[in-house]
């Protein structure tokens, strides 16, 4: 399954899609990137004179690339048009701000995948290679006929 096919199977659309590319994927690891658009809705008022990307949006970007995209790859033998994802847990820390217009790289490694529950260690880097956020994210995957 290609990166483009994974992105097409994501259950998100604009303005809430935070994946531009999937650069590498295996059964246990994924790398992807996203560039935060300076005109994005969440920068208005966060903060008034020095906008930064909210932590919840960084977590969402990490989840879309590092958890959901990897889960789609792992579930590719299922009917992906019927895929449902429930985000179950996030433990994250934020180490460096991400500014409007910045491109980030997300790298995730599977911690475990059992009973369709995926837990990953995820790191979000800036283009200079500095870690901006990191943590563990988990979610449950099913298809509508399994739910």
N, C-alpha and C positions, 0 to 999 in steps of 0.2 A: 504494500500500500504506500503510495507516494505522499509527500507532504501536502500537495495540492488536494488530494483526495481526503486527507484527514481534515484539512481546513474546511472543505466543502461539507463534511459531515458534522461539523460543530453546530450545536444548537443555539448559536448566537448570530446576531446581525448588527449592522450599524445602528446606533452609535455605541453598541456594547460588545463589539468584537475587538479583542485585544491580541490578535495574532496576525502577523504579516507573513511569516515564513516558518516552516518546519525544516530545519537544516539537516537533522539527523534523527533517526529513530531506530531502536532495536526493541526486543521484547522487554528490556529492563531499563532503557534510558532514552531520553529525548532532549533535543536542543531546538530552540526556536527563537524568534525575535519579534519585536514590535517597536514602532516609533510612535511616541505620544504626540498627537496633533496639537499644536499650540491653541487652536480654536475649540478644543474639546469642551463640552458643557461643564465639566467638573472644575475647570480652572477659574471660572467666574466666581470670585468671592473666596477662593481658597489659595492663597491669602490675597487680600486686596491689592497690595503693592508688590508682592513677590510670590507669584503663584508657584506652587509645588504640586506634584502628583499625590493625591490622597493615598494613605496606606491601604485603604480598602480597595482602591483601584489597582495598586501594585499587587495586592493579594489576588485579585481577580485575574490579572494578567498571568501571574504565576500559576494559578489554578487552570486557566484555559490552555496554556501551553504545557505545563508540567504535570498536570493531573488528567484533565479531560482528553487532551489530544493523545496522551499515552494510553488512556483507557480505550479510546476509539480504536487505536492500533491493536490493542489486545483483544478487542471484541469484534474485529473485522470479519469474522466468520458468521456473525449475526446480521439480522436485517437492521442496518444502521438508521434507516428512516424511522424505525420504531424505538430508537435508543432514548432512554431516560437516565438522567444523572442527578444524584442527590449529593450535594456537598455536605459532608458530615463533620469535618474537623479541620481547624487551622491553628497552628501554633507558629507565629511568625515574629521576627524581629526586624526592625528597620534601622539600617546603619548609615545610610547616606541619602540625601534627597535626590529625586528624579525631577528634572525641570521640563517645562513644555518644550517639545521639539526633540527631546532626547530619544535615542534608540537604545533599547535594552535587549539583553540576551538572557534567556531563561534556560537553565539546565536542570534536569530532574533525573533522579535515580530511584527506581522502585525499591521500596523497603519490603513490601509484601503485596501479593495479589491472591486472595482466597475468597471463595464464596462471592465473587464479583465485587469485593471491596478492595480498592487500591489505596495504598498509602505510599507516599513519595517524599523524599528529601529534595527540596527545591531551592535553587539559588538564582537570584536575579542580579545580573551584572550590568554596569555601564559599558560603553564602548572602550573605555580605558582598561577594563578588566577588573575594576573595583567592585566588590560585592555591595549592593545597595539594600538588599533584603534577602532573608533566608528563613527557612522553616520546614515544617512537616505539614503536608496537606493530605486529606483523605476524602474519599467519596465512594458511593455505591453505584454500580451500573446495572441496568436491566433493560429489557425491551418491554414494550407495552403488553405483549402477550404473556410475559413472565410476571408482571406486576400484580 
